[in-house]
């Protein structure tokens, strides 16, 4: 029985494939072009991606909790500062006819998003089918959350509606 268990463990470890986040060019609301994952500057990174309007609407409930957990300074005292030391990027994937409306979408976003958040909100018009395949996206109508190691390897992925448990899983993956 121990031999069978050992063989199964070895076989399982051989089939594990490390995924690396694909190289994409994004533009943030400060009009800066960012190349991901090369621009993650030695920090683990959480990428929150929206591939559709439905995903964008779900993301609205994630914005503040993610920002507070990953970027906001702590309350001071022994827990002052932010213990994760991670990047956070919200990326909208622009596709199809949305590309024609992109200048208007950007103009609206710049008005609606607080200026201090502009570096963290981005869009990309990368080839959507290649991106979905490379990241193994199952449902484009849900926001996607991808945690990257400093070298761009994918550490953790989840998607869907906001929950405290999902947020805890995301932040927990930054500490492992």
Secondary structure by P-SEA (a helix, b strand, c coil): caaaaaaaaaaaaaabbbbcccbbbbbcccccccccccccccbbbbbbbbccaaaaaaaccaaaaaaaaccccccccccccccccbbbbbbbbbccccccaaaaaaaaaaaaccccccccccccccaaaaaaaaaccccccbbbbbbbcccccccccccccccaaaaaaaaaaaac
